[in-house]
Amino acid sequence: MNKELATDAEAAIRHARFGKLPERIRYEDMTTEAEVAPGGPGDGYDPENSWKFYSCLALDLGL
């Protein structure tokens, strides 16, 4: 019988702490909108700077 009282007390403590879910967050509150200028930097192909982004495992290993 003492075990049941202890379990009920522990259950009451758990329910007081975790008894309800947090408030829902609306989708609109999780997203942001930002204006972007059309044709900004990085949109076009630049052949002179393309080597900066080239990655090849054989070249990295010196083969």
Order of alpha helices (4+ residues) and beta strands (2+ residues): alpha-alpha-alpha
